Amino acid sequence: MIPCKPLVPLQDLDLKIDAAKAQIEERKQKIQRMQNEIEADGQLIEKKLALLKKIQLRRRKAETEVEDLSQQAQLAELKMQTAGLSPASYKALEKELAAKRARINEEEGKILEDMQKIETLEADTAKGQKVIAGRREHLETVKIRIAEEITGIRKGMDLIQTERSQVSLKIDSDLLEKYEELRHKKHGQVLFSIENPSCPACGMGFPGGLLSAVTSHDEAEPCSNCGVLLHWSGQRV
């Protein structure tokens, strides 16, 4: 049998402190999620910018190739106009000229495709950078607001901590030590008021001895499975 009435107000205060800590952690996590999302989107834009640079280089290389091929085609045309050119040489130059023009058409097609890709990527990255800049500005505003909220929560926690210290002074040292030890192990509620023969912490149904013990008095008994304190508030037979 463990006295539970002195522990009720202490646990109420501890649960309020736990709730305040959870509120602070939730706000910190919100900031972290926003930062992670912005960073992920920023990395995506960096990848798009790298792709944009790659396509721009490829387009410039293709434009240089087209320029070289055009010069070679013009040279072949000039040679075809040379007086006294043999039919075999003319045929060879004609074949060479056709191949150059086919290559030019192929490279120009690639250039047009790359120009469209570049236009799309430039618009997309410019829009994305603008959006991220706005989100970063919003994040700074949220950080300020949340910092103020956390400060307010911590002030409230300080008041509760002071009240807790005063309440704990009125509790027997052995009982307080047992309670603190359970709190350390369970990280939450350790005293439960129950109306049914099962532990709300671990879900175990009561063996006959525990049920008889917990219903025989107004104090608490430890759960035989998980050790939390159980106080019977149901009907007694």
Protein Blocks (a to p, Z undefined) as FASTA:
>chain_A
ZZfklmmmmmmmmmmmmmmmmmmmmmmmmmmmmmmmmmmmmmmmmmmmmmmmmmmmmmmm
mmmmmmmmmmmmmmmmmmmmpghiafklmmmmmmmmmmmmmmmmmmmmmmmmmmmmmmmm
mmmmmmmmmmmmmmmmmmmmmmmmmmmmmmmmmmmmmmmmmmmmmmmmmpcfklmmmmmm
mmmmnopafbdcdfbdcdfknopacdfklmmmmmmpcbdcddfklopacddfbdcZZ
